Amino acid sequence: MAADLARDLAVNTAEEQDQQRLARLLDTMNRLHYQARPDTSRGLGITASNCVYHDLVREHPEVCEFDLELLSTFMDMDVEHVECTARGGRVCRFAFSPKPTK
């Protein structure tokens, strides 16, 4: 479901640079109330101050997989969930890295 949503959101982004895609992703996340901003502490990344699933994730951590798939598919990159509010973090922090070439 997250991959399908990401592909729908990423229409016409194939020619965009990583920073342009990131800006579009941040805009989408902020419209969904994530309070997201760029995070350069580990290269290209995102910090979100408001986890929209915060209460649900405490009992069902697999819900984070939705965000991870959405971010990975939209950016066409691997994503690491560096910090999570539901697991005691102050924010949710995601770091992107290029997918290995096949």
C-alpha positions in Angstrom: 0.0 0.0 0.0 2.8 2.4 0.9 4.7 1.7 -2.3 1.6 2.3 -4.4 1.0 5.6 -2.6 4.6 6.6 -3.1 4.5 5.9 -6.8 1.3 7.9 -7.1 2.9 10.8 -5.3 6.2 10.6 -7.2 4.6 11.0 -10.7 6.8 13.3 -12.8 9.7 13.2 -10.4 12.0 10.9 -12.4 14.1 13.8 -13.7 14.3 15.6 -10.3 17.5 15.6 -8.3 17.5 14.1 -4.8 17.1 17.5 -3.1 14.1 18.3 -5.3 12.5 15.0 -4.5 13.2 15.5 -0.8 11.5 18.9 -0.9 8.4 17.4 -2.5 8.4 14.6 0.1 8.8 17.0 3.0 5.9 19.0 1.6 3.7 15.9 1.4 4.7 14.8 4.9 3.9 18.2 6.4 0.5 18.3 4.8 0.0 15.0 6.7 1.1 16.8 9.9 4.5 15.1 10.4 6.3 18.4 11.1 9.1 17.2 8.9 12.3 19.0 8.0 15.6 18.2 6.2 18.2 16.4 8.3 21.8 16.5 7.1 23.4 14.9 10.2 23.9 11.7 8.2 23.8 13.0 4.7 20.4 13.2 3.0 17.6 12.7 5.6 14.5 13.7 7.3 13.6 14.6 10.9 9.9 14.4 11.8 8.9 15.9 15.2 5.3 14.5 15.1 4.8 10.8 14.5 1.2 10.6 13.2 1.2 6.9 14.4 2.8 7.5 17.8 0.3 5.8 20.0 -0.4 3.0 17.6 3.3 2.2 17.0 3.9 1.6 20.7 1.8 -1.6 20.5 2.3 -2.3 16.8 5.9 -1.3 15.7 5.3 -2.8 12.3 3.3 0.3 11.4 6.7 2.1 11.0 7.2 -0.1 7.9 4.5 1.9 6.1 6.6 5.1 6.5 9.8 3.3 5.6 8.4 1.9 2.4 6.8 5.2 1.5 10.0 7.1 2.0 12.2 4.5 0.2 9.9 4.2 -2.8 9.3 7.9 -3.2 13.0 8.7 -3.0 14.1 5.5 -4.8 16.7 5.1 -2.1 17.3 2.8 0.9 16.2 4.4 4.1 17.4 3.8 7.7 15.1 4.5 10.6 17.8 6.1 12.8 15.6 7.3 15.7 11.9 6.7 16.6 9.7 8.5 19.1 7.8 5.3 19.8 11.1 3.6 20.9 12.2 6.5 23.2 13.6 8.9 20.6 13.0 12.6 20.7 12.0 12.6 17.0 11.7 10.2 14.1 14.8 10.4 12.0 15.4 8.8 8.6 18.6 8.7 6.6 18.7 7.9 2.9 21.4 6.1 0.9 21.6 5.0 -2.7 20.3 1.6 -3.5 23.0 -0.9 -4.5 23.4 -1.2 -8.2 22.3 -4.5 -9.6 
